[in-house]
Amino acid sequence: MNPKAPQLLAGDTNVGMDLAPADEWVLNAMTTIRQRLSGCSLLMPPTVAEKRAWLARQADEPDDREAAHVLLRRHRSWGLEMIHAVPLGNAYVERIAGSAGQ
């Protein structure tokens, strides 16, 4: 492992669902992550952003719709970076490219 490589962390949809209403366990987890991995980037992958947008309009429960809206409005203030693509490592790309010719 390269100690100088950027540390990237991504959470799934449930993290955002619990962050929006300020659930104590997720706030504690975020605090712990920031203390132990200072300088790491907290990412919101495209699948999470897409599900958030869908939940903001389509969720059955009003609390879920509101949590989705809150996350989409406040993700930057919480230090989350919404990304539009997930980079693939060379080993993964090579393995896929190698298996395509078989």
Biopython code that builds the backbone (N, CA, C, O; Angstrom):
import numpy as np
from Bio.PDB.StructureBuilder import StructureBuilder

atoms = [
    (1, "MET", "N", (0.841, -1.179, 0.000)),
    (1, "MET", "CA", (0.000, 0.000, 0.000)),
    (1, "MET", "C", (0.885, 1.242, 0.000)),
    (1, "MET", "O", (1.843, 1.331, 0.768)),
    (2, "ASN", "N", (0.567, 2.174, -0.844)),
    (2, "ASN", "CA", (1.304, 3.425, -0.930)),
    (2, "ASN", "C", (0.797, 4.374, 0.154)),
    (2, "ASN", "O", (-0.351, 4.813, 0.084)),
    (3, "PRO", "N", (1.619, 4.705, 1.157)),
    (3, "PRO", "CA", (1.151, 5.575, 2.245)),
    (3, "PRO", "C", (0.851, 7.004, 1.785)),
    (3, "PRO", "O", (0.167, 7.748, 2.487)),
    (4, "LYS", "N", (1.357, 7.389, 0.611)),
    (4, "LYS", "CA", (1.101, 8.738, 0.108)),
    (4, "LYS", "C", (-0.107, 8.795, -0.828)),
    (4, "LYS", "O", (-0.505, 9.878, -1.258)),
    (5, "ALA", "N", (-0.687, 7.650, -1.143)),
    (5, "ALA", "CA", (-1.858, 7.622, -2.026)),
    (5, "ALA", "C", (-3.037, 8.269, -1.311)),
    (5, "ALA", "O", (-3.179, 8.139, -0.095)),
    (6, "PRO", "N", (-3.877, 8.964, -2.062)),
    (6, "PRO", "CA", (-5.043, 9.577, -1.423)),
    (6, "PRO", "C", (-5.974, 8.502, -0.872)),
    (6, "PRO", "O", (-6.160, 7.451, -1.485)),
    (7, "GLN", "N", (-6.546, 8.776, 0.273)),
    (7, "GLN", "CA", (-7.489, 7.847, 0.876)),
    (7, "GLN", "C", (-8.900, 8.273, 0.498)),
    (7, "GLN", "O", (-9.329, 9.392, 0.778)),
    (8, "LEU", "N", (-9.599, 7.363, -0.136)),
    (8, "LEU", "CA", (-10.948, 7.630, -0.597)),
    (8, "LEU", "C", (-11.911, 6.684, 0.095)),
    (8, "LEU", "O", (-11.687, 5.474, 0.114)),
    (9, "LEU", "N", (-12.971, 7.217, 0.658)),
    (9, "LEU", "CA", (-13.997, 6.407, 1.300)),
    (9, "LEU", "C", (-15.336, 6.738, 0.665)),
    (9, "LEU", "O", (-15.631, 7.897, 0.374)),
    (10, "ALA", "N", (-16.134, 5.714, 0.456)),
    (10, "ALA", "CA", (-17.467, 5.918, -0.110)),
    (10, "ALA", "C", (-18.483, 5.215, 0.772)),
    (10, "ALA", "O", (-18.253, 4.097, 1.234)),
    (11, "GLY", "N", (-19.589, 5.867, 0.999)),
    (11, "GLY", "CA", (-20.662, 5.273, 1.781)),
    (11, "GLY", "C", (-21.804, 4.865, 0.880)),
    (11, "GLY", "O", (-21.954, 5.377, -0.229)),
    (12, "ASP", "N", (-22.609, 3.938, 1.367)),
    (12, "ASP", "CA", (-23.757, 3.533, 0.578)),
    (12, "ASP", "C", (-24.952, 4.422, 0.902)),
    (12, "ASP", "O", (-24.839, 5.371, 1.678)),
    (13, "THR", "N", (-26.070, 4.115, 0.316)),
    (13, "THR", "CA", (-27.270, 4.938, 0.473)),
    (13, "THR", "C", (-27.705, 5.044, 1.922)),
    (13, "THR", "O", (-28.201, 6.091, 2.339)),
    (14, "ASN", "N", (-27.531, 3.992, 2.693)),
    (14, "ASN", "CA", (-27.976, 4.015, 4.084)),
    (14, "ASN", "C", (-27.237, 5.045, 4.924)),
    (14, "ASN", "O", (-27.812, 5.605, 5.857)),
    (15, "VAL", "N", (-25.992, 5.302, 4.615)),
    (15, "VAL", "CA", (-25.245, 6.318, 5.362)),
    (15, "VAL", "C", (-25.928, 7.664, 5.195)),
    (15, "VAL", "O", (-26.129, 8.383, 6.174)),
    (16, "GLY", "N", (-26.283, 8.010, 3.976)),
    (16, "GLY", "CA", (-26.973, 9.273, 3.732)),
    (16, "GLY", "C", (-28.346, 9.326, 4.376)),
    (16, "GLY", "O", (-28.757, 10.369, 4.884)),
    (17, "MET", "N", (-29.060, 8.203, 4.357)),
    (17, "MET", "CA", (-30.386, 8.154, 4.972)),
    (17, "MET", "C", (-30.294, 8.413, 6.470)),
    (17, "MET", "O", (-31.192, 9.020, 7.054)),
    (18, "ASP", "N", (-29.211, 7.954, 7.093)),
    (18, "ASP", "CA", (-29.047, 8.149, 8.527)),
    (18, "ASP", "C", (-28.346, 9.463, 8.860)),
    (18, "ASP", "O", (-28.496, 9.973, 9.970)),
    (19, "LEU", "N", (-27.600, 10.007, 7.935)),
    (19, "LEU", "CA", (-26.918, 11.275, 8.164)),
    (19, "LEU", "C", (-27.915, 12.436, 8.144)),
    (19, "LEU", "O", (-27.808, 13.356, 8.955)),
    (20, "ALA", "N", (-28.865, 12.399, 7.242)),
    (20, "ALA", "CA", (-29.815, 13.499, 7.095)),
    (20, "ALA", "C", (-30.596, 13.781, 8.383)),
    (20, "ALA", "O", (-30.693, 14.942, 8.782)),
    (21, "PRO", "N", (-31.157, 12.763, 9.049)),
    (21, "PRO", "CA", (-31.860, 13.055, 10.304)),
    (21, "PRO", "C", (-30.927, 13.134, 11.519)),
    (21, "PRO", "O", (-31.387, 13.210, 12.658)),
    (22, "ALA", "N", (-29.629, 13.115, 11.268)),
    (22, "ALA", "CA", (-28.603, 13.256, 12.307)),
    (22, "ALA", "C", (-28.639, 12.118, 13.318)),
    (22, "ALA", "O", (-28.588, 12.357, 14.524)),
    (23, "ASP", "N", (-28.728, 10.881, 12.833)),
    (23, "ASP", "CA", (-28.644, 9.722, 13.727)),
    (23, "ASP", "C", (-27.281, 9.723, 14.398)),
    (23, "ASP", "O", (-26.255, 9.937, 13.753)),
    (24, "GLU", "N", (-27.285, 9.481, 15.692)),
    (24, "GLU", "CA", (-26.061, 9.593, 16.476)),
    (24, "GLU", "C", (-24.966, 8.635, 16.017)),
    (24, "GLU", "O", (-23.794, 9.011, 15.996)),
    (25, "TRP", "N", (-25.325, 7.405, 15.649)),
    (25, "TRP", "CA", (-24.283, 6.429, 15.280)),
    (25, "TRP", "C", (-23.542, 6.855, 14.021)),
    (25, "TRP", "O", (-22.329, 6.664, 13.930)),
    (26, "VAL", "N", (-24.247, 7.430, 13.044)),
    (26, "VAL", "CA", (-23.564, 7.832, 11.809)),
    (26, "VAL", "C", (-22.747, 9.100, 12.035)),
    (26, "VAL", "O", (-21.684, 9.261, 11.434)),
    (27, "LEU", "N", (-23.222, 9.998, 12.886)),
    (27, "LEU", "CA", (-22.433, 11.192, 13.214)),
    (27, "LEU", "C", (-21.150, 10.796, 13.945)),
    (27, "LEU", "O", (-20.084, 11.353, 13.681)),
    (28, "ASN", "N", (-21.256, 9.833, 14.864)),
    (28, "ASN", "CA", (-20.065, 9.340, 15.568)),
    (28, "ASN", "C", (-19.101, 8.662, 14.602)),
    (28, "ASN", "O", (-17.886, 8.833, 14.703)),
    (29, "ALA", "N", (-19.652, 7.891, 13.665)),
    (29, "ALA", "CA", (-18.797, 7.220, 12.677)),
    (29, "ALA", "C", (-18.061, 8.242, 11.819)),
    (29, "ALA", "O", (-16.864, 8.096, 11.573)),
    (30, "MET", "N", (-18.762, 9.267, 11.366)),
    (30, "MET", "CA", (-18.127, 10.303, 10.540)),
    (30, "MET", "C", (-17.028, 11.023, 11.332)),
    (30, "MET", "O", (-15.958, 11.306, 10.795)),
    (31, "THR", "N", (-17.291, 11.313, 12.587)),
    (31, "THR", "CA", (-16.290, 11.971, 13.432)),
    (31, "THR", "C", (-15.061, 11.083, 13.599)),
    (31, "THR", "O", (-13.931, 11.562, 13.499)),
    (32, "THR", "N", (-15.273, 9.805, 13.851)),
    (32, "THR", "CA", (-14.172, 8.861, 14.022)),
    (32, "THR", "C", (-13.346, 8.752, 12.745)),
    (32, "THR", "O", (-12.116, 8.753, 12.798)),
    (33, "ILE", "N", (-14.017, 8.657, 11.600)),
    (33, "ILE", "CA", (-13.312, 8.576, 10.318)),
    (33, "ILE", "C", (-12.448, 9.802, 10.109)),
    (33, "ILE", "O", (-11.285, 9.689, 9.722)),
    (34, "ARG", "N", (-13.010, 10.973, 10.363)),
    (34, "ARG", "CA", (-12.248, 12.216, 10.154)),
    (34, "ARG", "C", (-11.067, 12.328, 11.111)),
    (34, "ARG", "O", (-10.024, 12.869, 10.746)),
    (35, "GLN", "N", (-11.223, 11.821, 12.335)),
    (35, "GLN", "CA", (-10.121, 11.874, 13.300)),
    (35, "GLN", "C", (-9.006, 10.908, 12.917)),
    (35, "GLN", "O", (-7.828, 11.254, 13.003)),
    (36, "ARG", "N", (-9.368, 9.709, 12.499)),
    (36, "ARG", "CA", (-8.370, 8.680, 12.229)),
    (36, "ARG", "C", (-7.771, 8.763, 10.838)),
    (36, "ARG", "O", (-6.633, 8.343, 10.627)),
    (37, "LEU", "N", (-8.518, 9.296, 9.893)),
    (37, "LEU", "CA", (-8.038, 9.392, 8.513)),
    (37, "LEU", "C", (-8.102, 10.842, 8.049)),
    (37, "LEU", "O", (-8.803, 11.168, 7.091)),
    (38, "SER", "N", (-7.373, 11.694, 8.727)),
    (38, "SER", "CA", (-7.413, 13.106, 8.365)),
    (38, "SER", "C", (-6.971, 13.283, 6.918)),
    (38, "SER", "O", (-5.999, 12.670, 6.478)),
    (39, "GLY", "N", (-7.670, 14.101, 6.205)),
    (39, "GLY", "CA", (-7.342, 14.360, 4.813)),
    (39, "GLY", "C", (-7.959, 13.397, 3.825)),
    (39, "GLY", "O", (-7.734, 13.520, 2.621)),
    (40, "CYS", "N", (-8.743, 12.431, 4.313)),
    (40, "CYS", "CA", (-9.359, 11.491, 3.372)),
    (40, "CYS", "C", (-10.559, 12.169, 2.698)),
    (40, "CYS", "O", (-11.144, 13.109, 3.236)),
    (41, "SER", "N", (-10.903, 11.677, 1.527)),
    (41, "SER", "CA", (-12.067, 12.180, 0.798)),
    (41, "SER", "C", (-13.241, 11.243, 1.043)),
    (41, "SER", "O", (-13.113, 10.026, 0.914)),
    (42, "LEU", "N", (-14.373, 11.812, 1.394)),
    (42, "LEU", "CA", (-15.597, 11.039, 1.610)),
    (42, "LEU", "C", (-16.470, 11.208, 0.371)),
    (42, "LEU", "O", (-16.979, 12.296, 0.099)),
    (43, "LEU", "N", (-16.634, 10.135, -0.365)),
    (43, "LEU", "CA", (-17.285, 10.193, -1.668)),
    (43, "LEU", "C", (-18.709, 9.647, -1.638)),
    (43, "LEU", "O", (-19.026, 8.720, -0.894)),
    (44, "MET", "N", (-19.548, 10.244, -2.461)),
    (44, "MET", "CA", (-20.882, 9.735, -2.708)),
    (44, "MET", "C", (-20.899, 9.245, -4.147)),
    (44, "MET", "O", (-20.971, 10.048, -5.077)),
    (45, "PRO", "N", (-20.832, 7.910, -4.339)),
    (45, "PRO", "CA", (-20.771, 7.359, -5.691)),
    (45, "PRO", "C", (-22.039, 7.654, -6.494)),
    (45, "PRO", "O", (-23.071, 8.009, -5.926)),
    (46, "PRO", "N", (-21.954, 7.503, -7.815)),
    (46, "PRO", "CA", (-23.100, 7.795, -8.678)),
    (46, "PRO", "C", (-24.350, 6.999, -8.319)),
    (46, "PRO", "O", (-25.457, 7.531, -8.394)),
    (47, "THR", "N", (-24.195, 5.752, -7.937)),
    (47, "THR", "CA", (-25.375, 4.949, -7.607)),
    (47, "THR", "C", (-26.106, 5.505, -6.399)),
    (47, "THR", "O", (-27.336, 5.472, -6.348)),
    (48, "VAL", "N", (-25.366, 6.012, -5.430)),
    (48, "VAL", "CA", (-25.986, 6.602, -4.247)),
    (48, "VAL", "C", (-26.697, 7.898, -4.613)),
    (48, "VAL", "O", (-27.825, 8.130, -4.179)),
    (49, "ALA", "N", (-26.046, 8.744, -5.408)),
    (49, "ALA", "CA", (-26.670, 10.004, -5.826)),
    (49, "ALA", "C", (-27.948, 9.738, -6.622)),
    (49, "ALA", "O", (-28.953, 10.426, -6.438)),
    (50, "GLU", "N", (-27.906, 8.751, -7.494)),
    (50, "GLU", "CA", (-29.092, 8.426, -8.290)),
    (50, "GLU", "C", (-30.227, 7.907, -7.407)),
    (50, "GLU", "O", (-31.388, 8.269, -7.600)),
    (51, "LYS", "N", (-29.886, 7.061, -6.444)),
    (51, "LYS", "CA", (-30.917, 6.546, -5.554)),
    (51, "LYS", "C", (-31.481, 7.652, -4.689)),
    (51, "LYS", "O", (-32.682, 7.675, -4.418)),
    (52, "ARG", "N", (-30.635, 8.571, -4.251)),
    (52, "ARG", "CA", (-31.097, 9.738, -3.475)),
    (52, "ARG", "C", (-32.110, 10.537, -4.277)),
    (52, "ARG", "O", (-33.173, 10.889, -3.766)),
    (53, "ALA", "N", (-31.783, 10.826, -5.535)),
    (53, "ALA", "CA", (-32.703, 11.600, -6.376)),
    (53, "ALA", "C", (-34.023, 10.859, -6.543)),
    (53, "ALA", "O", (-35.088, 11.475, -6.500)),
    (54, "TRP", "N", (-33.966, 9.546, -6.733)),
    (54, "TRP", "CA", (-35.185, 8.757, -6.884)),
    (54, "TRP", "C", (-36.001, 8.789, -5.594)),
    (54, "TRP", "O", (-37.216, 8.984, -5.628)),
    (55, "LEU", "N", (-35.327, 8.597, -4.452)),
    (55, "LEU", "CA", (-36.027, 8.607, -3.173)),
    (55, "LEU", "C", (-36.640, 9.966, -2.862)),
    (55, "LEU", "O", (-37.704, 10.041, -2.246)),
    (56, "ALA", "N", (-35.981, 11.036, -3.282)),
    (56, "ALA", "CA", (-36.505, 12.381, -3.029)),
    (56, "ALA", "C", (-37.876, 12.582, -3.675)),
    (56, "ALA", "O", (-38.689, 13.373, -3.196)),
    (57, "ARG", "N", (-38.119, 11.867, -4.753)),
    (57, "ARG", "CA", (-39.406, 12.015, -5.460)),
    (57, "ARG", "C", (-40.342, 10.836, -5.269)),
    (57, "ARG", "O", (-41.561, 11.007, -5.279)),
    (58, "GLN", "N", (-39.789, 9.632, -5.094)),
    (58, "GLN", "CA", (-40.610, 8.422, -5.161)),
    (58, "GLN", "C", (-40.754, 7.639, -3.857)),
    (58, "GLN", "O", (-41.572, 6.721, -3.799)),
    (59, "ALA", "N", (-40.002, 7.958, -2.820)),
    (59, "ALA", "CA", (-40.068, 7.165, -1.587)),
    (59, "ALA", "C", (-41.483, 7.136, -1.033)),
    (59, "ALA", "O", (-42.200, 8.136, -1.080)),
    (60, "ASP", "N", (-41.877, 5.993, -0.512)),
    (60, "ASP", "CA", (-43.217, 5.841, 0.050)),
    (60, "ASP", "C", (-43.403, 6.671, 1.323)),
    (60, "ASP", "O", (-44.472, 7.238, 1.550)),
    (61, "GLU", "N", (-42.376, 6.736, 2.132)),
    (61, "GLU", "CA", (-42.466, 7.437, 3.413)),
    (61, "GLU", "C", (-42.012, 8.892, 3.286)),
    (61, "GLU", "O", (-40.953, 9.162, 2.719)),
    (62, "PRO", "N", (-42.810, 9.836, 3.813)),
    (62, "PRO", "CA", (-42.402, 11.252, 3.775)),
    (62, "PRO", "C", (-41.042, 11.503, 4.438)),
    (62, "PRO", "O", (-40.279, 12.352, 3.978)),
    (63, "ASP", "N", (-40.732, 10.763, 5.523)),
    (63, "ASP", "CA", (-39.432, 10.946, 6.189)),
    (63, "ASP", "C", (-38.282, 10.562, 5.261)),
    (63, "ASP", "O", (-37.233, 11.206, 5.271)),
    (64, "ASP", "N", (-38.480, 9.509, 4.455)),
    (64, "ASP", "CA", (-37.442, 9.096, 3.506)),
    (64, "ASP", "C", (-37.273, 10.129, 2.399)),
    (64, "ASP", "O", (-36.147, 10.410, 1.988)),
    (65, "ARG", "N", (-38.368, 10.694, 1.912)),
    (65, "ARG", "CA", (-38.272, 11.740, 0.885)),
    (65, "ARG", "C", (-37.534, 12.958, 1.442)),
    (65, "ARG", "O", (-36.686, 13.538, 0.764)),
    (66, "GLU", "N", (-37.859, 13.340, 2.670)),
    (66, "GLU", "CA", (-37.208, 14.499, 3.282)),
    (66, "GLU", "C", (-35.723, 14.229, 3.517)),
    (66, "GLU", "O", (-34.893, 15.105, 3.270)),
    (67, "ALA", "N", (-35.376, 13.029, 3.991)),
    (67, "ALA", "CA", (-33.961, 12.692, 4.216)),
    (67, "ALA", "C", (-33.185, 12.773, 2.908)),
    (67, "ALA", "O", (-32.051, 13.253, 2.888)),
    (68, "ALA", "N", (-33.785, 12.309, 1.820)),
    (68, "ALA", "CA", (-33.124, 12.373, 0.511)),
    (68, "ALA", "C", (-32.911, 13.819, 0.086)),
    (68, "ALA", "O", (-31.841, 14.169, -0.413)),
    (69, "HIS", "N", (-33.923, 14.662, 0.279)),
    (69, "HIS", "CA", (-33.784, 16.087, -0.058)),
    (69, "HIS", "C", (-32.679, 16.739, 0.773)),
    (69, "HIS", "O", (-31.859, 17.493, 0.248)),
    (70, "VAL", "N", (-32.666, 16.445, 2.070)),
    (70, "VAL", "CA", (-31.661, 17.031, 2.959)),
    (70, "VAL", "C", (-30.255, 16.626, 2.509)),
    (70, "VAL", "O", (-29.358, 17.466, 2.435)),
    (71, "LEU", "N", (-30.067, 15.345, 2.212)),
    (71, "LEU", "CA", (-28.743, 14.897, 1.774)),
    (71, "LEU", "C", (-28.321, 15.590, 0.486)),
    (71, "LEU", "O", (-27.177, 16.028, 0.369)),
    (72, "LEU", "N", (-29.214, 15.695, -0.468)),
    (72, "LEU", "CA", (-28.860, 16.337, -1.736)),
    (72, "LEU", "C", (-28.539, 17.821, -1.550)),
    (72, "LEU", "O", (-27.700, 18.371, -2.263)),
    (73, "ARG", "N", (-29.204, 18.466, -0.596)),
    (73, "ARG", "CA", (-28.943, 19.888, -0.347)),
    (73, "ARG", "C", (-27.678, 20.112, 0.483)),
    (73, "ARG", "O", (-26.967, 21.095, 0.270)),
    (74, "ARG", "N", (-27.390, 19.215, 1.424)),
    (74, "ARG", "CA", (-26.349, 19.497, 2.413)),
    (74, "ARG", "C", (-25.101, 18.634, 2.298)),
    (74, "ARG", "O", (-24.208, 18.759, 3.136)),
    (75, "HIS", "N", (-24.999, 17.764, 1.296)),
    (75, "HIS", "CA", (-23.867, 16.832, 1.248)),
    (75, "HIS", "C", (-22.511, 17.543, 1.287)),
    (75, "HIS", "O", (-21.570, 17.042, 1.903)),
    (76, "ARG", "N", (-22.404, 18.688, 0.645)),
    (76, "ARG", "CA", (-21.115, 19.411, 0.645)),
    (76, "ARG", "C", (-20.775, 19.950, 2.033)),
    (76, "ARG", "O", (-19.618, 19.899, 2.450)),
    (77, "SER", "N", (-21.766, 20.462, 2.742)),
    (77, "SER", "CA", (-21.501, 21.001, 4.077)),
    (77, "SER", "C", (-21.078, 19.894, 5.048)),
    (77, "SER", "O", (-20.431, 20.172, 6.058)),
    (78, "TRP", "N", (-21.435, 18.660, 4.751)),
    (78, "TRP", "CA", (-21.008, 17.518, 5.565)),
    (78, "TRP", "C", (-19.686, 16.946, 5.081)),
    (78, "TRP", "O", (-19.190, 15.979, 5.659)),
    (79, "GLY", "N", (-19.112, 17.512, 4.047)),
    (79, "GLY", "CA", (-17.820, 17.053, 3.550)),
    (79, "GLY", "C", (-17.897, 15.887, 2.585)),
    (79, "GLY", "O", (-16.888, 15.229, 2.334)),
    (80, "LEU", "N", (-19.080, 15.615, 2.035)),
    (80, "LEU", "CA", (-19.227, 14.537, 1.061)),
    (80, "LEU", "C", (-19.047, 15.094, -0.342)),
    (80, "LEU", "O", (-19.577, 16.155, -0.670)),
    (81, "GLU", "N", (-18.305, 14.383, -1.160)),
    (81, "GLU", "CA", (-18.094, 14.781, -2.552)),
    (81, "GLU", "C", (-18.908, 13.871, -3.457)),
    (81, "GLU", "O", (-18.704, 12.657, -3.476)),
    (82, "MET", "N", (-19.830, 14.461, -4.204)),
    (82, "MET", "CA", (-20.606, 13.682, -5.161)),
    (82, "MET", "C", (-19.739, 13.491, -6.398)),
    (82, "MET", "O", (-19.249, 14.459, -6.980)),
    (83, "ILE", "N", (-19.553, 12.239, -6.792)),
    (83, "ILE", "CA", (-18.739, 11.966, -7.974)),
    (83, "ILE", "C", (-19.626, 11.398, -9.073)),
    (83, "ILE", "O", (-20.675, 10.814, -8.803)),
    (84, "HIS", "N", (-19.196, 11.574, -10.299)),
    (84, "HIS", "CA", (-19.985, 11.130, -11.446)),
    (84, "HIS", "C", (-19.445, 9.864, -12.085)),
    (84, "HIS", "O", (-20.104, 9.267, -12.936)),
    (85, "ALA", "N", (-18.252, 9.452, -11.683)),
    (85, "ALA", "CA", (-17.654, 8.242, -12.249)),
    (85, "ALA", "C", (-16.787, 7.601, -11.180)),
    (85, "ALA", "O", (-16.262, 8.289, -10.304)),
    (86, "VAL", "N", (-16.638, 6.305, -11.250)),
    (86, "VAL", "CA", (-15.784, 5.587, -10.314)),
    (86, "VAL", "C", (-14.588, 5.072, -11.102)),
    (86, "VAL", "O", (-14.753, 4.223, -11.978)),
    (87, "PRO", "N", (-13.364, 5.577, -10.806)),
    (87, "PRO", "CA", (-12.190, 5.117, -11.551)),
    (87, "PRO", "C", (-11.900, 3.650, -11.244)),
    (87, "PRO", "O", (-12.087, 3.188, -10.119)),
    (88, "LEU", "N", (-11.448, 2.941, -12.246)),
    (88, "LEU", "CA", (-11.095, 1.538, -12.079)),
    (88, "LEU", "C", (-9.587, 1.403, -12.035)),
    (88, "LEU", "O", (-8.869, 2.082, -12.770)),
    (89, "GLY", "N", (-9.112, 0.522, -11.168)),
    (89, "GLY", "CA", (-7.678, 0.270, -11.075)),
    (89, "GLY", "C", (-7.199, -0.510, -12.276)),
    (89, "GLY", "O", (-7.993, -1.191, -12.925)),
    (90, "ASN", "N", (-5.912, -0.426, -12.590)),
    (90, "ASN", "CA", (-5.346, -1.110, -13.751)),
    (90, "ASN", "C", (-5.573, -2.614, -13.714)),
    (90, "ASN", "O", (-5.870, -3.217, -14.745)),
    (91, "ALA", "N", (-5.439, -3.226, -12.543)),
    (91, "ALA", "CA", (-5.603, -4.681, -12.457)),
    (91, "ALA", "C", (-7.024, -5.079, -12.865)),
    (91, "ALA", "O", (-7.208, -6.077, -13.563)),
    (92, "TYR", "N", (-8.008, -4.324, -12.446)),
    (92, "TYR", "CA", (-9.395, -4.639, -12.793)),
    (92, "TYR", "C", (-9.616, -4.455, -14.288)),
    (92, "TYR", "O", (-10.225, -5.305, -14.938)),
    (93, "VAL", "N", (-9.130, -3.362, -14.825)),
    (93, "VAL", "CA", (-9.295, -3.103, -16.254)),
    (93, "VAL", "C", (-8.599, -4.177, -17.080)),
    (93, "VAL", "O", (-9.163, -4.663, -18.060)),
    (94, "GLU", "N", (-7.387, -4.553, -16.700)),
    (94, "GLU", "CA", (-6.646, -5.582, -17.418)),
    (94, "GLU", "C", (-7.365, -6.938, -17.341)),
    (94, "GLU", "O", (-7.421, -7.676, -18.324)),
    (95, "ARG", "N", (-7.906, -7.250, -16.169)),
    (95, "ARG", "CA", (-8.599, -8.525, -16.017)),
    (95, "ARG", "C", (-9.833, -8.563, -16.903)),
    (95, "ARG", "O", (-10.102, -9.588, -17.528)),
    (96, "ILE", "N", (-10.581, -7.492, -16.973)),
    (96, "ILE", "CA", (-11.771, -7.433, -17.826)),
    (96, "ILE", "C", (-11.355, -7.506, -19.296)),
    (96, "ILE", "O", (-11.948, -8.252, -20.075)),
    (97, "ALA", "N", (-10.327, -6.722, -19.675)),
    (97, "ALA", "CA", (-9.868, -6.717, -21.067)),
    (97, "ALA", "C", (-9.340, -8.090, -21.452)),
    (97, "ALA", "O", (-9.571, -8.552, -22.570)),
    (98, "GLY", "N", (-8.634, -8.746, -20.538)),
    (98, "GLY", "CA", (-8.086, -10.072, -20.819)),
    (98, "GLY", "C", (-9.154, -11.117, -20.988)),
    (98, "GLY", "O", (-9.002, -12.019, -21.812)),
    (99, "SER", "N", (-10.251, -11.027, -20.222)),
    (99, "SER", "CA", (-11.310, -12.025, -20.308)),
    (99, "SER", "C", (-12.229, -11.766, -21.501)),
    (99, "SER", "O", (-12.960, -12.663, -21.919)),
    (100, "ALA", "N", (-12.204, -10.557, -22.051)),
    (100, "ALA", "CA", (-13.064, -10.241, -23.200)),
    (100, "ALA", "C", (-12.659, -11.008, -24.448)),
    (100, "ALA", "O", (-13.500, -11.320, -25.291)),
    (101, "GLY", "N", (-11.371, -11.312, -24.567)),
    (101, "GLY", "CA", (-10.901, -12.020, -25.757)),
    (101, "GLY", "C", (-11.081, -13.530, -25.661)),
    (101, "GLY", "O", (-10.798, -14.240, -26.626)),
    (102, "GLN", "N", (-11.538, -14.030, -24.535)),
    (102, "GLN", "CA", (-11.681, -15.489, -24.361)),
    (102, "GLN", "C", (-13.017, -15.993, -24.826)),
    (102, "GLN", "O", (-13.287, -17.191, -24.745)),
]
sb = StructureBuilder()
sb.init_structure("model")
sb.init_model(0)
sb.init_chain("A")
sb.init_seg("    ")
for serial, (resi, resn, name, xyz) in enumerate(atoms, 1):
    if name == "N":
        sb.init_residue(resn, " ", resi, " ")
    sb.init_atom(name, np.array(xyz, "f"), 0.0, 1.0, " ", f" {name:<3s}", serial, name[0])
structure = sb.get_structure()
